[in-house]
Amino acid sequence: MAIITLTTDFGEKDHFVGAVKGAIYTELDPIRIVDISHSISPFHITEAAYIIQNAYKSFPLGTIH
């Protein structure tokens, strides 16, 4: 089963994270989705890169980040 991680600046106060997950599950079943963070500062690419850099090593090869 493939793994996709999500790292976004969406926050968790609205429907966006759920909508993205729903769209992924609709297109790619079976799949496992792992939330790394949805609290990245808006448009802060360096912050997102830092978070992903420190998290990706914990996932098996072939994981989509």
Number of C-alpha atoms within 10 A of each C-alpha: 8 13 16 17 18 17 18 19 17 16 15 12 7 9 10 12 18 11 11 12 16 12 10 16 14 11 9 11 10 11 14 15 15 13 12 15 17 15 13 18 14 12 10 11 13 11 13 19 13 10 15 17 10 9 13 15 9 7 13 10 9 9 14 13 14
